[in-house]
Structures are given as structure tokens and as C-alpha cells.
Amino acid sequence: MKAAEPFLAMGGHEVPEGTRRLAAIRCAGEAADEGSELVADEVPVALSYNGVTHAVMLASPLDLEDFALGFTLGERIVRKARDVYDIEVEHTPRGIAIALRIASGALARLKVTRSARLGKTGCGLCGVDSLEYFEQDACLPDPCAPQPACSTQRIEAAALHRAMVELAARQQLHGATGAAHAAGWAGLDGALLCMREDVGRHNALDKLVGALARSGTAPDGGFAVVTSRASFEMVQKAARAGFGLLAAISAPTALAVRMAEGAGLTLAGFVRGGRHVVYSHPQRLLA
């Protein structure tokens, strides 16, 4: 999706949520114009569980309750959404603090360090501190997580492209700044039912997972689409959420395909321009 032209002369223009208007100089050849640009906001978000700080992530300050729940489920800190009793969001001069109150039994699975971890908006395995841990745990589907949709489920290929087109059309943050990813949930016919945006592709998917969990949406009633490549972590988050199909506008990695195959997840990439590539479990897609 082509970003909108946000460059404006300085003045009292409305600033959409999740953005800031900053002074800037636009240059083209020898010409230079002074004005302002809408820039996507990116803030540190500290997540704590039962009073103990666990991680500091960088994210867009939108849909933070969804983000907190989706991150907590995706990191397997809790197995079910009902194990999160309360989410409190506090805006501070230094960033945003999100305090979650979770079931006491979940604390046994929570690996807490004395120093907060900084989670970048790029790639990485949050909390993985060794290659042995990655091989033994991170690559394996969670046996306690919802299972992907039944393999007898069939989705028309045209539904993938309808969902991706609708997702691009509803990207307000990206349309204003050109600096955000989106993750969406579509019905089996491709109609987009829910979407979330963030400067980080992982965060956008976490927000979508959290929004679906909070609304009680069953994972067998649709599929997910993302405006990014399908990296290992994106596939892992989708599999742990119980999604049966993940469609990405860009390419997957080999490790992501391996994960999707083992998790029973249909993975489609390059979903754009009426074409797509299926990398795993093609039985869910009708030609």
C-alpha cells in the first residue's frame, strides 16, 4: 500500500492517534521545502506480572490491552486468556507501564530476571538465552495451545486476496506515516473482521491475537493476514494462537516453513497482485 502524502506546512493540523507531527525539510533535487511530517510514534512499553517487571518492548501506543494479552499468550506466560485477571495501562513521562495480574500458577512458567529485557521491533527471540533452548523448546508447537483448524476446512484462494486488499485499505496509521505493519483476521470468505497496526510486525500480530482472545473469537472461523514477511516468530505466534492459515504479503523464511509444516499451519506468502505461493499444508486452500 502506498503511503499518503503527510508533508504539510507547519500549523494547527489534526494529529492522528499513534503519530506525532514533527518539523521536517522535504528535498527534491535542488528544491527544499520546510514543513512537517506525520511520524509514527514508538514508545517503550514495560510489561510486569504480579508486580515483577518482565520485559520492555518498543511499540505503537495503540490497543495496548490487546498487545499485553497477545504478548502474554504468545510467550506462553499463560496458557489461556482467562488466566489474566486484570490489565492496567499507565502512561508515564518515560513510557508506558502495563501491569498484568495473572493466575499464581502461571508464575511458575514465567522466567523473570532482575533486569528488564529490551524487546526490539525487529527480529529476535524474546527470552531465549541459548541455542539449546531454541532447539528444544522454541521450535516446537505448544501442546497446551489451541490446535490449528481442522484440515478438512477449505478456503477459496480468492479469499486470501480479498482479505489482503481490505487490510491495506484499512491501514490508517500506515497511510498517515508509511511506517506501520498490520495484522488482520478474516472470515472464511475473506471479509476482514478485525485488524491491528503497529510499528513492529510482531507487535501487530500480538495485538490481533489479544483482540481475538478478548472477544472470544474461535480460531477455526477464519484466517490471519499480515503485511510483512513470514518469519519464524510470526508463524510461531500464529500456531500458538491456534490459527489454521497465515497469509503474508511477502516471503517466508525456511525456518518459518519448517515450523508451519510441523505445527499443521497452512502458510502462504507473496499474497498480492492476484498471485500467492503455498509453502505448507495446501489442503486448506482451494485452487
Secondary structure, 3 states (H helix, E strand, C coil): CCCCCCCECCCCCCCCCCEEEEEEEEEECCEEEEEEEEEECCEEEEEEECCEEEEEEEECCCCHHHHHHHHHHHCCCCCCHHHEEEEEEEEECCEEEEEEEECHHHHHHCCCCCCCEEECCCCCCCCCCCHHHHHHHHCCCCCCCCCCCCCCCCEEHHHHHHHHHHHHHCCHHHHHHCCCEEEEEEECCCCEEEEEEECCHHHHHHHHHHHHHHHCCCHHHEEEEECCCECHHHHHHHHHCCCCEEEECCCECHHHHHHHHHHCCEEEEEEECCEEEEEECHHHEEC
